Amino acid sequence: MKTTILTILAVCFCAGAVPAQKGRSLYGDTWTGVVVEADYGKGELTLRSADEKKPGTFSGVFDKTVSVWHRDGSLHRSGPVEIPAGERVLVRYRVKEEQAGGRKLKVNRIHSLAFLGPDDFPILRSRLGLPDSARVTRSEGKPLPAADPLKLYVSIDHRPLREDFDLWLRRWQGERAAKYGAVELAPELSRADAALVIHNGTRPGAIDFADLILLESRPRDLKLDTVTALLVVPGGGVVEVVWQEHFIINPDQPPSGNGRILQNLEKRLRSRRR
């Protein structure tokens, strides 16, 4: 079971666009929108579309226990959630038939909710020390600056991943810097040409399999964490995300996901000299 689940996660936890208004997944239907009203007494939630070109509304009722994903990537289980009007959220729900007033009604039962923020990058801004208003865009495939040495700001939440990166950096400086350019650690983003950020949690739109693993399907002795890796280039008042990927890792085992992270970094460093 472990192998099957982790294989699914490896395939499905990939970078993606902002969630569409309505969608489907293996773990329930989804709806993304702005909170119009939350009735905490009845446990009811009403959303409207955030896209003016695709108007629509959604109404649902919270299950007794709800998985709640916060902007910092943390996950909690709780009862009906207090959500202010105007908040952008993603809900996962199942349509169920229930009796009410002697009639059968279809009810959207909400079992999972994620606070989205203005976009997919609230944790990235926090790790880079940027305000919520800082502009972040996707520029997949954009080359890294040609500076030599490349000044790299690094923020890594997991200690094993950071130790693995430090080992890679020493090897790069000793074996490849002369050919492909040196890498120098920058103390802050304002003095960096690029930044590598590896933080706990994933983008809220990628929560279905993590929810399944972390809360329901994992063996009791299996520890799993979700992490997101991003390579970004700051400049001109904009932070450009040139690479992003999501991983499931076991914090008690060697950081297998770090191999792909460092391979992507090496690939971009080498391509500057072609």
Backbone as a ProteinNet text record, in pm:
[ID]
protein_1_A
[PRIMARY]
MKTTILTILAVCFCAGAVPAQKGRSLYGDTWTGVVVEADYGKGELTLRSADEKKPGTFSGVFDKTVSVWHRDGSLHRSGPVEIPAGERVLVRYRVKEEQAGGRKLKVNRIHSLAFLGPDDFPILRSRLGLPDSARVTRSEGKPLPAADPLKLYVSIDHRPLREDFDLWLRRWQGERAAKYGAVELAPELSRADAALVIHNGTRPGAIDFADLILLESRPRDLKLDTVTALLVVPGGGVVEVVWQEHFIINPDQPPSGNGRILQNLEKRLRSRRR
[TERTIARY]
84.1	0	86.1	196.1	284	333.1	383.6	442.5	339.4	219	113.6	78.4	56.4	17.4	126	250.2	358.8	382.5	359	372.6	268.7	143.7	38.3	76.5	128.5	165.6	277.2	373.9	485.2	437.1	334.7	281.8	195.5	113.3	10.6	51.4	154.8	198.3	297.1	245.7	331.7	283.6	370	331.6	212.6	123.9	6	-47.4	-149.6	-208.4	-299.4	-347.7	-442.1	-567	-626.4	-741.9	-855.3	-924.6	-1040.2	-1156.2	-1259.1	-1374.1	-1434.9	-1465.7	-1521.7	-1435.7	-1411	-1327.8	-1364.1	-1292	-1313.2	-1179.3	-1177.6	-1056.9	-1098	-998.4	-1028.6	-1079.8	-1073.3	-1112.2	-1226.9	-1309.1	-1426.7	-1425.1	-1542	-1551.4	-1492.8	-1454	-1394.6	-1467.2	-1461.5	-1515.2	-1425.4	-1380.3	-1294.3	-1368	-1371.5	-1443.4	-1421.3	-1497.3	-1487.1	-1605.7	-1578.4	-1682.7	-1782.8	-1910.5	-2019.2	-2075.4	-2100.4	-2157.3	-2120.8	-2092.3	-2067.1	-2155.2	-2251.4	-2340.8	-2283.1	-2215.2	-2145.3	-2241.8	-2361.2	-2458.9	-2508.8	-2537	-2588.3	-2475.1	-2354.1	-2242.8	-2253.6	-2312.5	-2333.9	-2236.9	-2201.4	-2106.6	-2158	-2150.2	-2188	-2070.5	-2037.8	-1928	-1980.1	-1905.4	-1931.2	-1802.2	-1816.3	-1699.8	-1613	-1481.2	-1387.8	-1359.7	-1407.9	-1385.3	-1509.9	-1500.6	-1616.3	-1665.2	-1575.6	-1615.1	-1690.6	-1681.1	-1749.2	-1826.8	-1937.7	-2014.1	-2076.7	-2098.4	-2159.4	-2155	-2234.5	-2236.9	-2233.1	-2191.9	-2185.8	-2236.5	-2319.1	-2365	-2340.6	-2289.3	-2261.3	-2272.3	-2269.1	-2278.6	-2154.4	-2090.2	-1969.4	-2001.4	-1913.6	-1918.2	-1886.5	-1910.8	-1881.4	-1732.5	-1649	-1504	-1454	-1375.3	-1328.6	-1176.5	-1112.2	-968	-946.8	-870.3	-850.4	-702.8	-674.5	-538.3	-521.8	-425.4	-401.9	-296.5	-283	-191.2	-46	-10.7	128.5	159.3	61.3	82.5	45	8.3	-27.8	-167.7	-191.5	-317.2	-376.3	-505	-573.1	-708	-757.1	-890.6	-976.7	-1094.2	-1178.5	-1324	-1413.5	-1553.9	-1574.8	-1698.9	-1724.7	-1626	-1577.9	-1467.6	-1520	-1460.6	-1495.8	-1415.7	-1486.8	-1422.7	-1483.6	-1403	-1458.2	-1505	-1606.4	-1653.3	-1540.8	-1532.9	-1429.5	-1305.4	-1293	-1177.3	-1188.2	-1077.4	-1076.7	-1038.4	-1122.2	-1101.1	-1126.2	-1075.9	-1107.5	-1172.3	-1289.1	-1354.8	-1360.8	-1353	-1377.9	-1503.6	-1586	-1716.7	-1765.3	-1865.5	-1935.4	-2084.3	-2151.1	-2295	-2365.7	-2448.2	-2519	-2668.8	-2747.1	-2892	-2929.4	-3006.1	-3045.8	-3193.9	-3254.3	-3396.5	-3414.4	-3507.4	-3539.4	-3684.8	-3767.7	-3908.9	-3982.9	-3944.1	-4009.7	-3967.8	-3868.8	-3821.3	-3674.1	-3633.8	-3492.9	-3428.7	-3321.7	-3250.6	-3104.8	-3048	-2904.7	-2829.5	-2736	-2661.8	-2512.5	-2446.5	-2300.6	-2234.7	-2180.7	-2117.6	-1967.8	-1924.4	-1785.1	-1700.3	-1594.5	-1506.9	-1366.3	-1335.2	-1200.4	-1207	-1125.4	-1122.9	-980	-942.8	-809.4	-820.7	-750.9	-740.8	-636.5	-677.7	-590	-506.8	-559.3	-489	-506	-435.8	-452	-400.6	-305.7	-251.5	-191	-102.3	-44.1	84	122.3	256.1	262.9	166.5	178.1	295.4	323.2	435.3	567.6	576.4	698.4	729.7	630.2	652.4	702.9	642.9	683.5	828.8	869.8	1008	1108.2	1064.8	1154.7	1149.5	1062	1049.9	983.5	890.7	823.5	683.4	631	493.7	391.9	268.6	163	136	168.6	141.3	250.1	360.1	469.8	422.3	461.3	417.8	503.2	434.8	501.5	437.8	520	469.4	538.2	477.1	537.1	612.3	737.7	818.7	892.7	815	872.9	973	1091.8	1192.7	1282.8	1255.7	1342.6	1481.9	1588.8	1724.5	1765	1855.2	1911.4	2005	2026	2121.4	2260.1	2336.2	2468.5	2579.4	2546.9	2647	2739.3	2866.9	2965.2	3052.6	3035.1	2949.5	2802.1	2716.2	2572.4	2542.7	2487.3	2454.5	2315.5	2310.6	2188.7	2143.3	2020.2	1959.4	1886.9	1906.4	1850.8	1767.4	1646	1557.4	1499.9	1540.1	1497.7	1444.3	1320.3	1257.2	1313.7	1334.8	1377.3	1528.6	1573.7	1717.9	1787.6	1734.6	1803.2	1817.3	1715.2	1723.4	1829.7	1840.6	1941.6	2081.7	2099.8	2231.4	2270.2	2172.3	2198.4	2237.5	2170.2	2204.7	2346.6	2383.1	2517.3	2625.4	2598.2	2692.4	2704.3	2589.8	2592.3	2671.4	2651.6	2718.5	2870.4	2918.6	3064	3118.1	3041.3	3085.5	3084.4	2981.1	2973.8	3091.7	3122	3232.7	3365.8	3381.5	3508.7	3522.3	3410	3418	3364.7	3270.9	3204.4	3208.2	3247.5	3243.2	3332.1	3449.5	3542.3	3483.1	3402.6	3346.8	3213.1	3129.2	2992.6	2962.7	3059.5	3036.8	3014.8	3067.3	3056.2	2919.6	2883.7	2760.9	2799.8	2754.4	2784.9	2654.4	2648.6	2527.3	2508.8	2388.4	2354.6	2283	2315.1	2253.3	2107.9	2065.2	1927	1887.7	1757.5	1708.8	1753.5	1762.4	1796.6	1938.3	2020.5	2158.9	2179.1	2068.1	2075.6	2037.1	2096.4	2058.1	1941.6	1931.1	1825.5	1804.5	1698.5	1669.5	1612.8	1654.1	1599.2	1521.8	1393.2	1307.1	1244.9	1262.3	1197.8	1120.5	987.6	907.6	808.4	764.9	663.3	531.6	454	323.2	331.4	214	204.1	105.3	91.3	-11	-146.9	-240.1	-369.4	-445.5	-425.5	-496.8	-449.2	-342.1	-287.5	-305.5	-420.9	-437.1	-505.2	-563.2	-645.9	-566.9	-453.5	-378.4	-306	-258.4	-194.6	-295.4	-417	-524	-546.5	-554	-577.8	-466.7	-343.2	-229.2	-216.8	-209	-176	-283.8	-407.2	-515.7	-586.3	-584.6	-667.5	-594.9	-501	-450.3	-313	-239	-103	-100.7	-7.4	11.1	50.5	17.1	42.6	191.4	278.5	421.2	489.9	412.8	471.8	456.9	570.5	569.8	586.9	499.2	507.3	487.1	568.1	552.9	537.2	460	450.4	542.6	618.9	708.3	696.2	728.2	729.4	866.9	922.3	1051	1029.4	1091.7	1079.5	1215.5	1242.7	1360.6	1310	1352.7	1296.2	1407.1	1370.5	1462.2	1396.4	1454.3	1397	1453.9	1379.8	1431	1321.3	1340.8	1244.5	1110.9	1112.9	988.9	903.5	956.8	881.9	968.7	907.4	974.7	919	1006.8	964.6	996.8	896.9	914.7	953	1077.7	1125.7	1113.5	1091.9	1071	1000.4	904.6	830.8	788.5	800.6	756.3	717.7	623.2	575.1	620.2	648	699.3	632.2	628.1	596.6	727.4	767.4	892	866.1	951.7	953.1	1066.2	1035.2	1140.4	1240.2	1207.2	1297.7	1389.8	1378.1	1461.1	1543.3	1646.6	1725	1636.4	1668.2	1581.3	1585.3	1507.3	1510.7	1464.8	1366.7	1317.6	1422	1521.9	1622.6	1705.5	1715.7	1790.9	1734.2	1602.5	1539.9	1554	1546.2	1561.4	1699.4	1802.1	1939.2	1970.1	1910.3	1928.3	1873.1	1756.7	1699.5	1786.2	1841.5	1929.9	2056.1	2115.6	2236.1	2207.7	2096	2059.6	2057.4	2000.5	1989.8	2123.3	2206.5	2340	2425.9	2418.6	2498.6	2453.4	2323.2	2271.1	2316.7	2364.1	2409.8	2536.6	2611.9	2740.4	2734.9	2615.7	2604	2614
-121.9	0	124.8	121.4	239.2	275.5	171.7	198.3	255.1	196.5	243.1	388.1	421.3	557.6	656.5	624.7	718.1	733.3	626.6	637.6	734	722.4	814.3	956.4	977.3	1111.9	1168.1	1084.7	1132.2	1178.8	1111.4	1149.2	1273.8	1283.3	1387.1	1513.4	1508.3	1629	1703.3	1775.3	1850	1993.5	2081.5	2221.7	2236.2	2332.3	2349.9	2489.9	2517.8	2650.2	2667.4	2788.9	2816.6	2732.8	2672.2	2585.4	2654.3	2579.6	2633.8	2647.9	2721.6	2746	2615	2522.9	2393.6	2284.8	2181.7	2073.8	1942.1	1837.5	1704.5	1644.7	1556.2	1484.4	1348.2	1265	1133.1	1142.5	1259.8	1275.6	1374	1387.6	1472.7	1585	1644.5	1761	1883.1	1983.5	2104.6	2228.7	2333.6	2463.8	2570.7	2663.6	2772.3	2903.8	2982.8	3109.1	3197.5	3304.8	3404.4	3386.7	3393	3371.7	3486.9	3452.2	3549.8	3552.1	3431.7	3421.5	3287.3	3288	3165.7	3168	3077.5	3066.7	2960.6	3005.3	2911.4	2824.7	2878.4	2800.8	2680.8	2700.8	2593.6	2520	2574.9	2511.3	2523	2632.5	2650.5	2753.4	2733.7	2821.8	2854.1	2981.8	3025.8	3097.3	3057.6	3117.9	3177.5	3273.1	3324.7	3312.3	3312	3300.7	3425.9	3406.2	3518.4	3567.3	3493.1	3526	3593.4	3722	3795.4	3740.4	3673.8	3619.1	3487	3424.2	3297.3	3306.8	3382.4	3398.7	3267	3257.5	3137.5	3141	3056.2	3049.1	2903.7	2883.1	2750	2759.1	2662.4	2653.2	2512.4	2500.6	2369.9	2370.2	2250.5	2232.3	2157.4	2205.5	2141.9	2007.2	1908.8	1786.8	1821.6	1726.6	1752.5	1779.1	1711.4	1732.9	1770.2	1877.6	1930.1	1940.6	1901.5	1923.2	2066.6	2144.1	2285.8	2310.5	2360.1	2393.3	2544.6	2588.2	2730.6	2781.3	2912.7	2971.5	2934.9	2904.3	2868.7	2723.6	2650.5	2511.8	2412.3	2460.1	2369.5	2313	2197.1	2125.3	2092	2119.7	2088.8	2026.2	1951.6	1894.9	1966.2	2013.3	2088.5	2076.9	2140.9	2147.6	2259.6	2310.6	2422.2	2536.8	2591.4	2686.7	2829.7	2917.6	3059.3	3124.4	3176.6	3234.8	3371.9	3476.2	3609.4	3623	3703.7	3730.8	3794.6	3758.5	3812.2	3725	3622.9	3533.1	3439.3	3418	3324.7	3186.4	3087.2	2952.9	2848.5	2728.6	2611.7	2509.7	2456.8	2354	2224.5	2113.6	1982.1	1928	1866.3	1824.2	1700.8	1636.7	1526.1	1557.7	1524.2	1545.8	1424.9	1451	1343.3	1371.8	1265.6	1278.6	1270.3	1369.5	1374	1407	1361.6	1387	1521.3	1602.8	1731.4	1764.1	1773	1803.9	1700.8	1573.6	1465.8	1453.2	1529.6	1524.2	1487.5	1427.3	1398.9	1517.7	1568.7	1681.9	1645.4	1702.3	1685.4	1796	1756.4	1850.5	1837.7	1950.9	1952.8	1947.4	1831.7	1812.7	1843.5	1949.6	1995.6	1920.8	1853.7	1779.9	1837.6	1932.6	1989	2132.3	2218.8	2360.6	2412.3	2493.7	2554.1	2704.8	2778.6	2923.7	2950.9	3018.4	3034.9	3162.4	3268.4	3395.4	3447.9	3554.5	3613.4	3525.1	3434	3344.4	3222.9	3150.1	3026.9	3048.4	3172.5	3195.6	3267.3	3252.1	3319.9	3268.5	3137.1	3082.4	3128.7	3132.4	3180.5	3323.2	3410.4	3548.5	3552.9	3469.7	3466.5	3423.9	3319.9	3270.2	3370.4	3451.5	3550.5	3684.9	3694.6	3819.7	3930	3892.8	3989.8	4019.7	4138.6	4170.8	4093.9	4085	4013.7	4075.4	4203.3	4272.8	4251.1	4184.6	4163.4	4082.5	4124.9	4059.3	3935.5	3820.5	3695.2	3642.2	3608.9	3557	3425.4	3349.6	3225	3251.7	3209.8	3221	3088.9	2981.3	2847.6	2841.9	2792.8	2777.3	2897.1	3007.8	3124.2	3090.7	3127.5	3094.7	3175.1	3118.5	3190.9	3300.2	3405.1	3509.1	3450.3	3514.1	3462.5	3505.8	3568.8	3619.1	3507.3	3539.6	3446.1	3518.8	3487.8	3381	3419.4	3317.9	3339.2	3349.7	3462	3480.9	3422.8	3317.8	3240.9	3254.1	3302.1	3304.7	3172.2	3109.8	2977.2	2978.5	2924.5	2906.7	2766.2	2679.5	2539.4	2503.9	2460	2430.6	2305.7	2199	2071.3	2065.2	2031.8	2024.7	1922	1797.6	1701.4	1752.7	1822.6	1878	1986.9	2066.9	2173.2	2113.3	2009	1944.4	1883.1	1825.6	1767.3	1875.3	1990.7	2101.6	2151.5	2166.4	2214.1	2120.2	1989.8	1891.9	1908.1	1925.8	1946.1	2071.5	2179.3	2304.6	2290	2219.4	2198	2120	2021.2	1943.2	2028.3	2110.3	2197.1	2291.8	2354.1	2450.3	2383.5	2258.8	2190.4	2125.2	2081.6	2001.9	2070.8	2166.1	2219.1	2371.2	2439.4	2585.8	2644.8	2585.8	2639.9	2635.1	2533.3	2517	2587.3	2580.9	2631.3	2755.6	2801.2	2918.4	2882.7	2966	2940.9	2984.7	2931	2968.6	3022.2	3141.5	3205.4	3231.4	3192.1	3211.7	3358.3	3409.2	3548.4	3553.1	3650.5	3657.4	3701.8	3767.1	3814	3825.6	3829.1	3828.7	3951.6	4066.4	4190	4186.8	4094.7	4083.4	3957.3	3895.9	3768.7	3783.7	3697.3	3688	3590.8	3493.7	3393.2	3339.7	3263.9	3207.2	3067.1	2978.8	2843.9	2835.5	2805.8	2796.4	2657.6	2588.4	2458.8	2472	2474.4	2498.1	2385.7	2374.1	2276.3	2311.7	2210.3	2233.2	2243.7	2238.7	2250.6	2359.6	2390.9	2486.9	2429.2	2511.1	2460.7	2380.1	2407.4	2332.6	2189.9	2150.8	2015.6	1936.6	1950.5	1893.3	1758	1711.2	1592.3	1468.6	1441.7	1322.6	1337.8	1458.1	1480	1458.3	1505.8	1485.7	1336.4	1263.5	1120.3	1048.9	1082.8	1017	1053.9	1182.7	1229.3	1198.7	1194.4	1183.7	1048.5	974.1	855.8	727.6	734.5	611.1	567.8	654.6	615.9	520.5	425.1	342.5	430.4	384.8	466.3	496.6	406.5	425.7	496.6	540.5	606.6	757.7	826.4	972.2	1029.1	1121.9	1184.6	1334.5	1410.1	1554.8	1596.5	1702.6	1761.1	1881.7	1894.4	2008.5	2061.4	2188.1	2252.5	2313.2	2291	2348.7	2448.5	2566.4	2671.1	2733.3	2760	2835.2	2964.6	3077.7	3206.1	3304.3	3402.2	3509.3	3642.4	3719.7	3850	3960.6	4070.5	4184.4	4268.8	4399.5	4490.2	4493.3	4466.8	4468	4344.5	4241.8	4118.1	3998.6	3896	3768.8	3668.3	3614	3520.2	3377.5	3290.9	3149.7	3075.7	3029.5	2962.9	2811	2760	2615.8	2592.7	2498.1	2464.7	2319.2	2249.6	2110.1	2077.2	1982.4	1940.9	1798.2	1769	1638.1	1587.4	1454.5	1389.4	1327.4	1356.1	1301	1237.9	1144.2	1087	1155.4	1236.5	1311.7	1224.7	1095.5	1005.5	928.8	952.9	883.5	983.8	937.6	1029.9	1105.7	1232	1318.9	1283.7	1181.9	1135.9	1243.7	1326.4	1429.7	1533.4	1549.3	1651.4	1624.1	1496.5	1465.4	1537	1535.7	1602.4	1753.7	1804.9	1949	1993.2	1924.2	1962.3	1935.9	1834.1	1808.4	1924.3	1976.2	2090.2	2214.8	2235.6	2349.5	2336	2217.4	2194.3	2216.2	2165.9	2180.6	2326.9	2411.3	2553.7	2624.9	2581	2640.1	2606.4	2481.5	2441.3	2508.8	2529	2585.9	2729.9	2797.2	2935.9	2944.9	2834.9	2836.3	2772	2740.5	2678.2	2781.4
0	0	0	77.9	82.8	-56.2	-128	-259.1	-354.7	-354	-444.9	-418.8	-292.2	-256.3	-293.3	-260	-287.5	-436.4	-513.6	-658.7	-713.4	-665.8	-708.8	-676.1	-555.7	-513.5	-599.6	-632.7	-714.1	-850.3	-904.2	-1035.1	-1026.2	-920.4	-916.6	-844.5	-762	-692.4	-779.2	-877.6	-968.4	-972.8	-1022.6	-1030.3	-1122.9	-1090.1	-1171.7	-1159.6	-1235.8	-1236.5	-1116.6	-1098.2	-992.1	-1015.5	-909.7	-929.1	-1002	-1091.1	-1161.4	-1064	-1107.3	-1019.9	-970.6	-1063	-1025.5	-1085.4	-1006.4	-1055.8	-991.4	-1032.2	-977.8	-941.8	-842.9	-805.1	-753.1	-722.8	-667.5	-524.5	-466.9	-327.1	-311.1	-414.8	-406	-508.3	-530.7	-618.2	-547.5	-625.9	-568	-619.3	-540.8	-582	-522.2	-605.7	-562	-577.6	-471	-479.7	-359.7	-354.6	-247.5	-152.9	-23.3	76.8	74.4	56.7	64.7	205.4	260.8	395	456.1	586.5	661.1	785.3	790.5	905.5	998.6	1105.4	1192.8	1272.6	1305.2	1379.9	1302	1174.7	1090.2	1018.1	1022.5	952.3	802.7	755.4	611.9	554	428.5	361.2	221.2	183.9	49.3	-15	-138	-212.3	-342.5	-395.1	-528.8	-609.4	-738.7	-824.7	-813.5	-814.6	-813.9	-955.8	-1054.1	-1195.3	-1250.4	-1282.9	-1334.5	-1467.7	-1541.9	-1671.3	-1655.8	-1537.5	-1513.1	-1381.7	-1380.9	-1258.2	-1212.9	-1082.2	-1027.8	-876.4	-812	-666.3	-622.3	-498.4	-438.8	-296.1	-256.1	-117.9	-67.6	53.3	109.7	260.3	317.2	462.2	508.4	615.2	666.5	731.2	710.3	789.7	935.1	1025.7	1167	1188.3	1109.8	1115.9	977.4	969.2	841	842	732.9	715.9	669.5	744.5	713.4	684.5	562.3	520.7	529.4	609.3	628.1	529.5	520.4	422.4	447	572.8	602.3	571.3	513.9	476.3	584.3	704.4	813.1	791.5	849.6	831.7	967.7	986.1	1110.8	1082.2	1178.9	1172	1274.7	1234.4	1325.9	1283.8	1361.1	1324.5	1224.9	1210.9	1119.8	1139.9	1029.3	1032.5	1027	1107.3	1100.4	988.4	888.8	771.2	745.7	739	712.1	567.6	545.8	409.9	329.3	202.8	115.2	105.2	189.9	186.6	66.9	-4.2	-116.9	-66.5	-94.7	-42.6	-151.3	-125.1	-205.9	-114.1	-153.5	-73	-151.5	-78.6	-135.9	-71.7	-153.5	-103.2	-178.2	-120.1	-185.9	-185.7	-293.7	-302.9	-242.2	-141.2	-72.1	-68.4	-72.3	-58.9	88.8	137.6	277.5	288	396.8	420.2	490.4	441.2	503.7	474.4	581.4	562.8	482.6	498.6	426.2	281.7	240.1	100.8	95.5	-15.7	-38.8	-108.6	-50.3	-108.5	-132.1	-236.2	-260.6	-187.5	-102.1	-18.5	-47.6	-65.4	-83.3	54.1	90.7	220.3	209.9	277.1	270	372.1	324.6	416	422	333.1	329.9	280.6	338.8	300.3	306.2	208.7	206.4	189.5	274	258.2	150.8	43.4	-71.6	-68.8	-10.7	-23.1	-165.1	-201	-334.2	-447.1	-418	-520.2	-451.1	-522.8	-469.8	-389.1	-361.4	-307	-171.9	-82.2	47.7	131.2	125.8	204.1	144.5	12.2	-53	-8.6	-9.3	34.5	178.4	264.3	404.5	418.6	344.9	356.1	298.9	202.9	143	215.8	317	391	312	223	137	189.8	164.4	205.6	121.9	171.7	99.9	-37.1	-51.1	-177.3	-282.8	-246	-340.2	-461.1	-578.8	-702.3	-731.2	-750	-784.2	-911.7	-1009.9	-1137.2	-1170.9	-1260.9	-1308.8	-1439.4	-1443.2	-1564.9	-1584.8	-1595.4	-1607.8	-1722.8	-1693.2	-1796.5	-1817.2	-1749.5	-1765	-1711.8	-1784.2	-1737.5	-1615.7	-1538.1	-1424.6	-1474.3	-1395.7	-1434.7	-1459.3	-1546.6	-1585.2	-1490.6	-1378.3	-1284.6	-1235.6	-1216.6	-1164	-1060.7	-932.6	-881.4	-881.6	-890.9	-876.6	-727.3	-686.6	-545.3	-520	-437.4	-415.4	-270.6	-254.4	-121	-100.6	16.1	40.8	168.7	157.9	273.7	266.2	359.6	359.7	497.7	505.2	633.5	700.8	622.3	679.4	695.8	818.2	843.6	754.5	737.5	649	506.3	457.2	322.3	315	420.8	422.4	428.5	509	518	384.3	315.1	184.1	83.3	91.2	2	30	157	191.6	139	145.7	91.3	-59.3	-127.5	-272.7	-308.1	-231.6	-261.8	-252.8	-152.2	-138.7	-258.1	-303.5	-419.4	-546.2	-559.8	-678.3	-683.2	-573.6	-569.2	-599.8	-555.8	-577.3	-713.1	-774.5	-896.3	-1021.3	-1008.5	-1127	-1139	-1032.1	-1034.2	-1143.9	-1164.7	-1264.7	-1405	-1432.6	-1566.9	-1583.5	-1479.6	-1493.9	-1409.8	-1332.4	-1249.6	-1103.3	-1014.2	-871	-819	-702.7	-633.1	-496.4	-466.8	-338.6	-263.7	-137.3	-59.2	-24.6	-49.6	-18.1	116.6	202.3	335.2	333.4	225	215.8	69.2	44.2	-93.1	-171	-105.4	-174.7	-232.7	-186.1	-235.3	-318.7	-363	-435.2	-581.3	-665	-805.6	-824.1	-732.6	-737.3	-596	-578.5	-446.7	-461.9	-371.9	-362.3	-231.4	-241.1	-122.8	-119.1	-7.1	15.2	145.5	135.6	255.2	280.1	405.3	441.3	374.1	340.5	280.6	129.4	66.8	-77.6	-110.7	-238.2	-275.2	-238.1	-191.4	-145.9	-249	-376.9	-478.5	-495	-426.2	-439	-310.7	-247.5	-114.4	-110.8	-220.8	-208.4	-168.2	-233	-199.2	-65.6	-34.1	94.5	206.8	186.2	283.8	304.7	194.4	200.2	276.5	244.5	306.8	454	481.2	614.8	717.2	673.5	771	773.4	663.5	660.2	620.8	526.5	466.9	515.5	577.6	613	732.5	733.9	852	970.8	1089.8	1208.5	1228.3	1183.2	1204.7	1088.3	989	873.1	884.4	891.8	898.3	757.8	720.5	589.7	602.8	531.7	526.1	381.1	358.3	225.1	218.6	110.4	93.3	-49.3	-64.8	-196	-218.8	-336.2	-373.7	-486.2	-472.8	-574.9	-600.7	-726.8	-767.6	-828.7	-773	-815.2	-849.1	-932	-971	-936.8	-844.6	-809.7	-898.4	-906.5	-981.6	-1041.3	-1040.5	-1100.6	-1028.9	-898.8	-822.2	-839	-906.6	-931.7	-893.8	-835.8	-811.1	-910.7	-995.2	-1098.8	-1056.3	-1058.3	-1025.2	-1152.7	-1159.8	-1280.8	-1271.6	-1149.5	-1131.9	-999.8	-1000.7	-878.9	-884.7	-771.2	-765	-621.5	-606.8	-476	-447.4	-320.2	-282.1	-155.6	-141.9	-15.3	33.8	157.5	209.7	345.5	380.5	515	591	695.1	764	837.9	857.9	929.7	836.3	705.3	607.9	528.2	457.9	374.2	277.8	250.9	168.7	21.4	-18	-156.9	-255.1	-214.2	-303.8	-337.2	-250.2	-271.9	-396.3	-437.3	-557.9	-678.6	-694.8	-808.5	-797.5	-674.8	-654.7	-700.3	-654.6	-687.9	-835.5	-892.1	-1036.1	-1118.5	-1077.8	-1149.3	-1134.1	-1014.6	-992.8	-1078.6	-1078.7	-1159.6	-1308.1	-1354.3	-1495.6	-1535.9	-1450.6	-1481.9	-1468.1	-1377.2	-1363.8	-1485.3	-1531.5	-1645.5	-1774.9	-1789.1	-1914.2	-1934.5	-1830.1	-1846.2	-1928.9	-1939.4	-2008.9	-2146.9	-2193.4	-2325.4	-2436.4
[MASK]
++++++++++++++++++++++++++++++++++++++++++++++++++++++++++++++++++++++++++++++++++++++++++++++++++++++++++++++++++++++++++++++++++++++++++++++++++++++++++++++++++++++++++++++++++++++++++++++++++++++++++++++++++++++++++++++++++++++++++++++++++++++++++++++++++++++++++++++++++

